[in-house]
Each structure stands twice: as C-alpha cells, then as structure tokens.
Amino acid sequence: MQASTINRRMFLHGSLLAAGAWAVPGATARGQDATDDAQPTTFQLACMTLPYSQFPLQRALNGIKSAGYKYVAWGTSHREQPGDKKRTPVMAHDAAPKSARELGKRCRDLGLDPVMMFSTIYPEHNDALSIFTSRIKQAQAAGIEQVLTFGHTRGGNRKLWVERFKKLGPVAADHNVMVVIKQHGGDTGTGEACMKIAMDVDHPNVKVNFDAGNVMDYLNLDPIPDINKCAKWVRSFCIKDHRNWPRDQDCGPGYGEIDHYRLLEPVAKTGLTIPLCFENIFKPVVPRPTKPEGVDWLARRARDYIQTVAEGLGAKVA
C-alpha cells in the first residue's frame, strides 16, 4: 500500500460522529460506566515486558521503571540466561494464582502496577476454557484487570468464540477481570470485527483492545476509520506503529505512518481509565539494540511521544 492510499483527512467527519458514542453505557477497564459529559480519559502508559524478551524478566522490569513508567504489562517469555535457546514464560498458564500474586507484588515493590497479561492461546484452542479460567484467576491474584487475547492470522471459529466468551464473561466478572480481544489478521483483523464478536457475547467483561499496527500490518488498512467504528467498545490499546515503506514493518509509535493523535482522539474524552500498553518500541529498518540499555532508551522515547499526544488531546496521563 502506498502512503497516498491512506487519506487521514477523511478522519475528521468520522471522529465527530464517534464523539457521542460514549453516551451509551458500557463497562470500563475498572467495571464502571462510561460517562456522557466529555470527561478526560485517564490513559495508563504501560510498557510491555515483550520488547525486553531477549533479556531476563527482572532486567525488563528494572528498565521499564527506569524509563519512567508506573505501569507494566506482562509479556509472554524471556531469556533468563545469555545464550538460552528457550525462553522462560513470564507466567505459565497452569501456574497457581499464588505465583501470579508474587509476581504482582514483585512489580509493585519496584513501583510498577501490572495492568494486563496475555492469554497466550487462541480462543479456539481445545483447552481454551480451562486455560482462560486459569489466566483469569492469575490476573485477579496479581491485581491485573485485563487478560488480552487474539485469533490466528488465518482466522478462527467465530461461532465457537462467541460460545466460549459467553461462558468466560461471568467467570471474568466473578474475579473482577476483563477479557479484551485485539486484532490479529483473518476474520478478526479489524476492531470492528472484534467489536461485533463482543456485541454478540453481550457481557460487560468482554470488550475490545485496539492494535492499530496489526490492522495496518495484516490487512493493509488505515486504522483510523476502524477505531471510529468501534471506539465505544475499546478498553485498552496495544501501542505499536507500522510502515509500508521502505520496509513493510512494525515499529515504535511515531516511527511509522499511523497518526496517533487521530488514533487516540475518539477515546480521549470518555471519563474512563484506559491502559495504553507499548508492544513495539523499536526503530524501523535499523537493527534492534543488543544491550538492554538501548531498549530502555526506546521505552522512554515511546512513552514521551505518546504522553505528548495524550496531553495534546486533553486526556489525563498516568
């Protein structure tokens, strides 16, 4: 896709239409109702441990704190020793809630409040109900409010998704946790598609996470019109950017072609608390850092950039 095919100026009309959508009651990340009086959103800027996956988890947490974050999102796995061929899961899916509670305390002792963790499986997985239930219990034990999931890039079994999320919604509610679905190609490649699944599930603890980079990467679509279609269902973001030239590549926010002002504008005046979880913070085209200090610098740069955007939109930043 050429950059000229993305006409961001078409955004304005759609964003004005979306601005009133928050009058419709809906659960927030904290289980509250959305407000209808244009109160500023509170964006929680959280770095995922994922950009530090080549380094030990403790180094990731230390680096995220040193980069100025108050919030963290648990990634999937880390190399705990130099030269390790296999990575160690941040939290195994069958780990006891006690382990998650201990890791949550470990984060808070550093001054980092964990806000999100990955399910690490697709909703159509044979053991999805039991593993999701385990993740929900882990999240509650750790004081994490959102469990993130997404589908296979080839597409999933939509009917099965709805059936399973209808069962998982009450489980999540019982444990004060929200399951959020993000875009990952296939038939759940857009926020609108994820929204329609959440609408069919019709439970306040099943909502949408928006990943603009994935919308542009997998489907080659401008994510700005998409966010305007689903904004009232969005309860968190996976922050990443994307470039189509000179290389088709995900990258850190502000390094790509996505206009983050227009991306966050539809959710900047909701009265909600919405985590913005930094999934990709890297420079495009050039090699990634080989030392953790290089990742620290990128984490701080990404945070500063998105904080500038959020404040420019009149939102609160935590």
C-alpha positions in Angstrom: 0.0 0.0 0.0 1.3 3.4 -0.9 1.2 6.1 1.7 -1.1 8.1 -0.6 -3.8 5.5 -0.2 -4.2 6.5 3.4 -6.2 9.7 3.4 -6.2 10.6 7.1 -8.0 13.9 6.3 -11.2 11.7 5.9 -10.9 11.1 9.7 -12.5 14.3 10.9 -16.0 13.6 9.9 -15.9 10.1 11.4 -14.4 11.2 14.6 -17.1 13.8 15.1 -19.7 11.1 14.7 -17.9 8.8 17.2 -17.6 11.5 19.8 -21.2 11.0 21.0 -20.9 7.2 21.2 -19.7 7.3 24.8 -23.2 8.2 26.0 -24.1 4.5 25.6 -23.3 2.8 29.0 -20.6 0.2 28.9 -18.1 -1.4 31.3 -14.7 0.3 31.6 -11.4 -1.4 32.4 -12.5 -0.8 36.1 -16.1 -2.0 35.7 -17.6 1.5 35.7 -20.0 3.1 33.2 -18.7 5.4 30.5 -19.7 9.0 31.1 -21.5 11.2 28.6 -20.2 14.6 29.6 -16.8 14.6 27.8 -14.7 14.0 30.9 -11.0 13.4 30.1 -9.9 9.8 29.7 -7.1 8.7 32.0 -4.5 6.9 29.9 -2.3 4.5 31.8 1.0 4.3 30.0 2.3 0.7 30.4 5.3 -0.8 28.8 5.1 -4.5 28.0 7.9 -6.7 29.0 7.8 -8.1 25.5 10.3 -5.6 24.0 12.8 -7.0 26.6 12.1 -10.6 25.7 15.8 -11.2 24.8 16.7 -10.3 28.4 15.8 -11.5 31.9 12.4 -10.5 33.3 13.9 -8.7 36.2 16.0 -6.6 33.8 12.9 -5.8 31.9 11.1 -4.6 35.0 14.1 -2.5 36.1 14.4 -1.0 32.6 10.7 -0.2 32.4 10.8 1.6 35.7 13.9 3.5 34.8 12.2 4.6 31.6 9.6 6.5 33.7 6.7 4.1 33.6 4.3 3.5 36.5 2.5 0.6 34.8 3.6 -2.7 33.2 2.0 -5.3 31.0 3.3 -8.8 31.3 4.7 -10.2 28.0 5.0 -13.8 27.2 8.5 -15.1 27.8 12.2 -14.0 28.4 15.7 -15.4 28.0 16.8 -15.7 31.6 20.4 -16.6 30.8 22.6 -15.4 27.9 22.5 -17.9 25.1 19.4 -19.6 26.2 17.7 -21.2 23.2 14.4 -21.4 25.1 12.6 -18.6 26.8 11.0 -18.9 30.2 7.3 -17.9 30.4 6.5 -14.9 32.4 3.7 -16.9 33.9 2.9 -20.5 32.8 -0.7 -21.0 32.0 -1.0 -23.7 34.7 0.8 -21.7 37.4 -1.0 -21.4 40.7 -2.6 -18.0 41.4 0.0 -17.7 44.2 2.8 -17.4 41.6 0.9 -14.5 39.9 0.3 -12.8 43.2 4.0 -13.0 44.0 5.0 -11.6 40.6 2.4 -8.8 41.0 4.0 -7.9 44.4 7.4 -8.0 42.8 6.3 -5.5 40.2 4.7 -3.2 42.8 7.7 -3.3 45.0 9.5 -1.7 42.1 6.8 0.9 41.7 5.1 -0.8 38.7 1.4 -1.6 38.7 0.6 -4.5 36.3 -2.4 -3.8 34.2 -2.5 -6.5 31.5 -1.4 -10.1 30.8 -1.6 -12.3 27.7 -3.8 -15.4 27.5 -1.1 -16.9 25.2 -3.6 -19.1 23.5 -6.2 -18.6 20.8 -9.9 -18.7 21.9 -10.4 -21.8 19.6 -7.8 -23.8 21.4 -9.1 -27.2 22.6 -8.3 -26.3 26.2 -9.3 -22.6 25.9 -12.0 -22.6 28.6 -9.7 -24.1 31.3 -6.6 -22.1 30.3 -8.6 -18.8 30.1 -10.1 -19.6 33.5 -6.6 -20.1 34.9 -5.5 -16.8 33.4 -8.4 -15.0 34.9 -7.6 -16.4 38.3 -4.0 -15.5 37.9 -4.9 -12.0 36.8 -7.1 -11.5 39.9 -4.4 -12.8 42.2 -1.9 -10.4 40.6 -4.2 -7.4 40.7 -4.3 -7.3 36.9 -7.6 -6.1 35.4 -7.3 -7.2 31.8 -6.4 -10.5 30.0 -5.5 -10.0 26.3 -6.4 -12.5 23.6 -6.5 -12.6 19.8 -7.1 -15.1 17.0 -5.0 -16.9 14.5 -3.9 -14.9 11.5 -5.8 -17.4 9.2 -9.0 -16.7 11.1 -10.9 -18.5 13.8 -14.2 -20.2 14.5 -16.3 -17.1 15.2 -19.3 -19.2 16.4 -17.1 -21.0 18.9 -15.5 -17.8 20.1 -18.9 -16.3 20.9 -20.0 -19.5 22.7 -16.8 -19.6 24.8 -16.7 -15.9 25.6 -20.3 -16.2 26.8 -19.1 -18.7 29.3 -16.0 -16.8 30.2 -17.6 -13.4 30.7 -19.3 -14.4 34.0 -16.1 -16.1 35.2 -14.2 -12.9 34.5 -16.8 -10.8 36.3 -16.6 -13.0 39.4 -12.9 -12.3 39.5 -13.0 -8.6 38.6 -11.2 -9.1 35.4 -12.0 -8.1 31.8 -11.1 -10.2 28.7 -10.2 -7.9 25.8 -9.9 -9.1 22.1 -7.5 -7.5 19.8 -6.9 -7.6 16.0 -4.6 -10.2 14.6 -5.4 -10.7 10.9 -8.0 -13.1 9.5 -11.7 -12.6 10.3 -10.7 -10.7 13.5 -8.3 -8.4 11.7 -10.2 -5.2 12.4 -11.5 -3.5 15.6 -15.0 -3.5 14.0 -14.8 -7.3 13.7 -13.7 -7.7 17.3 -16.5 -5.3 18.4 -19.1 -7.4 16.6 -17.9 -10.5 18.5 -18.1 -8.6 21.8 -21.6 -7.4 20.9 -22.7 -10.9 20.2 -21.2 -12.1 23.5 -23.0 -9.2 25.2 -21.2 -9.3 28.5 -19.6 -6.2 30.2 -16.4 -8.1 31.0 -15.7 -8.9 27.3 -14.5 -5.9 25.3 -12.0 -4.8 22.7 -8.3 -4.0 22.7 -7.2 -1.9 19.7 -3.9 -2.7 17.9 -3.5 -0.1 15.1 -0.3 -1.6 14.0 -1.9 -5.0 13.4 -4.8 -3.5 11.5 -2.3 -1.9 9.1 0.1 -4.8 9.1 -2.1 -7.8 8.4 -4.9 -6.2 6.4 -3.1 -3.2 4.9 -5.9 -0.9 6.1 -5.8 2.6 7.6 -6.7 2.0 11.3 -8.2 5.5 11.8 -11.6 4.8 10.2 -11.6 1.4 12.0 -11.1 3.0 15.5 -14.1 5.3 14.8 -16.3 2.3 14.2 -15.5 0.5 17.5 -14.3 3.3 19.9 -17.0 2.9 22.4 -16.1 -0.8 22.9 -12.3 -0.2 23.3 -11.0 -0.6 26.8 -7.2 -0.8 26.1 -4.6 -0.4 23.3 -1.6 -2.4 22.2 0.6 0.5 21.1 2.7 0.0 18.0 3.2 1.7 14.7 3.7 0.4 11.2 5.5 1.4 8.0 4.8 0.1 4.5 8.0 1.8 3.1 10.9 1.5 2.8 10.1 -1.8 4.5 6.8 -3.4 5.5 7.5 -3.5 9.2 6.0 -2.8 12.6 7.8 -0.2 14.7 7.6 2.0 17.8 5.0 4.8 17.9 6.0 7.9 16.0 8.3 6.0 13.7 5.6 4.8 11.3 2.7 6.0 9.2 -0.1 5.9 11.8 -1.3 9.3 13.2 -1.6 8.7 16.9 -3.4 11.9 17.5 -6.2 10.8 15.3 -6.0 7.2 16.7 -6.5 8.3 20.3 -8.8 11.2 19.7 -12.0 9.1 19.6 -11.3 7.8 23.1 -9.7 10.9 24.7 -12.9 12.2 26.3 -14.6 9.2 27.8 -14.1 9.5 31.5 -12.7 6.0 31.5 -9.3 4.6 32.6 -7.7 3.0 29.5 -4.3 1.3 29.5 -2.0 2.0 26.6 0.4 -1.0 26.5 3.5 -0.5 24.5 4.1 -3.7 22.5 6.6 -2.4 19.9 9.0 0.4 20.7 11.7 -0.3 18.1 13.1 1.8 15.3 12.2 0.6 11.8 14.7 -0.7 9.2 17.8 -0.5 11.5 18.8 -3.4 13.8 17.4 -3.7 17.3 19.5 -3.0 20.3 21.7 -5.8 21.5 22.0 -4.4 25.0 19.1 -3.7 27.4 20.2 0.0 27.8 19.2 0.5 24.2 15.7 -0.8 24.9 15.5 1.4 27.9 16.1 4.5 25.7 13.5 3.4 23.2 11.0 2.7 26.0 11.4 6.2 27.4 11.2 7.8 23.9 8.0 5.9 23.1 6.5 7.0 26.5 7.4 10.6 25.9 5.9 10.6 22.5 2.5 9.1 23.5 2.4 11.3 26.6 2.8 14.3 24.3 -0.1 13.0 22.1 -2.4 12.3 25.0 -1.8 15.6 26.7 -2.3 17.4 23.4 -5.8 15.7 23.2 -6.7 16.9 26.6 -6.5 13.5 28.2 -5.0 12.7 31.6 -1.8 10.6 31.7 -0.8 8.2 34.5 
